[in-house]
Amino acid sequence: MEKIIKSDEEWRQQLSKEAYYVARKKGTERPFSGEYYEFKGQGVYTCVCCGLPLFDSGTKYHSGSGWPSFYQPYQEDNIEARRDISLMMMRTEVLCSRCNAHLGHVFEDGPQPTGLRYCINSLSLKFVSREEIETQDHNSGE
């Protein structure tokens, strides 16, 4: 996959102030405040920065953590995991593999079949409904 590299200024111009802080500066939105925390739409959650599909709505579940949670990524290659020792804790940071946007963290306390909890900031995501995907697929096949 080809990497997307932009200057800090280009990311600032593309993203809202809040999304820039979370996705590009490794920030975290307040728990229970994100647009997608209790959202139940059917579709795919993509990277707010580059549009890469990250999580399918079918893998989203209510973890009670305060952030949207998923038990597996859309495709393993679409995310990258890195050790994160900030805040005096050892965690695993989750990033978009195409543009290195900070998404959130993954923990080993999720449901089966994976046992993982991808705890993701809503501000790092953009939701694309199944209808939009089907329309795009239909239009590209004409």
C-alpha positions in Angstrom: 0.0 0.0 0.0 1.3 3.4 -1.0 1.8 5.8 2.0 0.1 9.2 2.1 2.5 11.8 3.4 1.4 15.4 3.9 2.9 18.4 5.7 1.5 19.4 9.1 0.0 22.4 7.4 -1.8 20.3 4.7 -3.3 18.1 7.5 -4.4 21.2 9.4 -6.2 22.6 6.3 -7.9 19.2 5.6 -9.1 18.4 9.1 -11.2 20.1 11.7 -9.2 21.4 14.7 -10.5 18.5 16.9 -9.8 15.8 14.3 -6.3 17.2 13.7 -5.5 17.1 17.4 -6.6 13.5 17.7 -5.5 12.0 14.4 -2.2 13.9 13.8 -1.1 14.8 17.4 -2.2 11.6 19.1 -4.9 13.2 21.2 -7.9 11.6 22.7 -11.5 12.8 22.7 -13.4 12.8 25.9 -15.1 9.5 26.8 -18.8 9.2 25.9 -18.5 12.4 23.7 -17.7 10.9 20.2 -20.1 11.0 17.3 -19.8 7.2 16.8 -19.9 6.0 20.4 -23.5 4.9 20.4 -24.0 5.1 16.6 -25.6 2.0 15.1 -25.4 2.6 11.3 -24.5 -0.2 9.0 -21.4 0.3 6.9 -17.7 0.9 7.1 -15.7 3.3 9.3 -12.9 4.8 7.3 -9.8 6.9 8.2 -10.8 10.6 8.6 -7.5 11.6 7.0 -7.2 9.3 3.9 -10.4 7.3 3.6 -8.9 3.8 4.1 -11.5 1.3 5.3 -10.6 0.5 9.0 -13.6 -1.2 10.7 -16.8 -2.8 9.5 -20.0 -1.9 11.6 -20.6 -5.7 12.0 -17.5 -5.9 14.3 -18.6 -2.9 16.5 -19.8 -3.6 20.0 -20.7 -1.8 23.2 -17.7 -2.1 25.5 -18.8 0.6 28.0 -15.4 2.2 27.6 -16.7 5.6 26.3 -15.3 5.1 22.8 -16.4 3.2 19.7 -15.1 -0.4 20.1 -14.5 -3.1 17.5 -13.2 -6.6 17.8 -11.3 -6.7 14.5 -10.1 -4.4 11.8 -11.6 -4.3 8.3 -8.4 -5.8 7.0 -5.3 -6.6 9.1 -3.1 -4.7 6.7 -5.1 -1.5 7.0 -4.0 -0.8 10.6 -0.6 -0.7 12.3 0.1 -1.4 15.9 2.9 0.3 17.9 4.0 0.1 21.5 2.9 3.2 23.4 4.5 4.0 26.8 3.0 7.5 27.2 1.0 8.4 30.3 3.2 6.1 32.3 1.3 3.0 31.0 2.2 0.4 28.4 -0.4 0.2 25.7 -0.6 -0.6 22.0 -1.4 2.3 19.8 -3.5 1.7 16.6 -2.6 3.8 13.5 -3.9 3.9 9.9 -1.3 2.0 7.9 -1.7 4.3 4.9 -1.3 7.8 6.5 -0.2 7.0 10.1 -3.2 8.7 11.6 -3.6 8.0 15.3 -6.8 6.0 15.8 -6.7 4.9 19.4 -5.5 1.7 21.2 -6.1 -2.0 21.2 -6.5 -4.1 24.3 -6.8 -7.8 25.0 -10.1 -7.7 26.9 -12.5 -7.8 23.9 -15.1 -10.4 22.9 -14.6 -13.5 20.9 -13.7 -14.4 18.2 -10.6 -12.3 18.6 -10.5 -11.3 22.3 -9.5 -7.8 21.2 -11.0 -4.4 21.9 -10.0 -1.7 19.4 -10.9 1.4 21.3 -11.0 4.1 18.6 -11.6 7.9 18.7 -14.7 8.9 16.7 -12.7 12.0 15.5 -10.3 9.6 13.7 -13.2 8.0 11.7 -15.6 8.8 8.9 -18.6 6.5 8.5 -19.6 5.4 5.1 -23.1 3.7 5.0 -23.8 0.4 3.1 -26.0 2.4 0.8 -23.2 4.8 -0.1 -20.8 1.8 -0.7 -23.4 0.0 -2.9 -23.9 3.3 -4.9 -20.2 3.7 -5.3 -19.8 0.1 -6.4 -22.7 0.4 -8.8 -21.4 3.6 -10.3 -17.9 2.3 -10.7 -19.1 -0.8 -12.6 -21.0 1.1 -15.3 
